[in-house]
C-alpha cells in the first residue's frame, strides 16, 4: 500500500511540474496579428462590438495596438461601459509595451472628460 502511494505521489509531482517540458503555445502569432488587424479595421468602421470581440484576446496577450484601441473604447464608452480607470489602465499597459503615439493627447482627452463630468 505504501509503495502504491509513493508511486502515485511521484507521478503527481511529475505531472504538476510539467516534467521539464516547454509550455505549449495555444495561440498562433499569425492568428493574433490577424485578429488585431481585423479588430482595428472594425473599430475604424465604427463596428465596436466586432472590434471588441477581435481585440480582447490579442490585447490580453500583449499586442500593443489592440491594447491601445481597447483603451480608447473604454475611455469613450464605445460598445463597453465608459470607464476612465480601465481606459487609462489599458493605456498604461500599452505604453509599457512601447506605444508612444497619442499618449499626451489621451491625457488631455481624459482631463477634459473628467472636467465635463464634474460640471454636470
N, C-alpha and C positions, 0 to 999 in steps of 0.2 A: 504494500500500500504506500509506504514512504517512497519507494522507488518511483511509482507512478506519479506521485505528487511532485517529486523532484524533476522528472521529465516534463511534466506539464508546466512547472514554473520556468524551466529553461526555455521551453517552446514559447511561452507567453512573453518572456523578456525579449527573446529574439524577434518575435513579431512586432512588439511595441517599439523596439529600437530601429526597426527597418532593416535589420541585417546589414547595415552599412551601405545600402544601395542608394543610388541617387534619386531625388524626387522626380516624379513623373509630371511633365508639363501638360496640364489638361487644356490649355488654351494655345492655339496656334497664333503666332505673331501676325501672320497674314490675315487671319480671321479678325483679330482685334483691330488691325490697321483698317481693314475694310469697314468694320462696324463704326470706327471713329470717323472715317471719311463720310460714310452714309449718314451718320448722326449729325455731323456738321452741315452737310448738304441739306438735310431735312430742316435743321434749325434756321438756316438762311432762307428757306422757303416758307417759314412760319408753321411748319408741321411739328409742333413742340412735343406732342405725345410720342410720335415716332422717333424724334430726336432723343428724347429721354431714354426710350427703350434701347436705342442703338448705343448710346453713350455711357450708360451706367456701368457696364462691365469693363470697357477699356479704361474709364476713369478710375475705377476701383483697383485696376491692375497697374496704374501709374502712367497712362498715356496722357501727356500734359495738355494737348489741345482739347481732349474730351473733358478733362478736369476744368479747364478754363471756361469752356462753353457751359458746363453744368453750373459753374459759379454764377454766371450771368442769368441762367434760368432761375436759380434760387433768388438772386438779387431782384430780378424783375417780376418774379411770380409767374413765369411762363410755363403753363401746364402744372407746375408744382406750387404749393403754398409758398407765398413770398416769405423768405427768411434771410435777414441780413447776416445772422450768425452762420448759417450753413453756407451762404454765398461767400462770405469772407473766409470761412474755413477752407472751402474748395480753392479759393484764390491763393490762400497761403500754401496749400499743398502744391498747386501748380507752380507758384513762384519758386518753391524749394526745388522743383523739378527743372527749373530753368526758364520759365515763361517770363519775359521781360516787357513785352509789348502791352501797353494799356493799363498797367497796374496803377499808375498815377491817376489816370482818368477814372478808373474804378473807384479809387478812394474818394475822388471828387463826387462821383455819382452817388456813392453811399452817404456821404455827408449831406448832400442835397436831399436825398430821400429821407434821412433822419430829421432834417430840419422841417421838411414839409409835413412829416408825421406829427412832429411836436406842435406845429402851428394849427393843426386841425382841431 
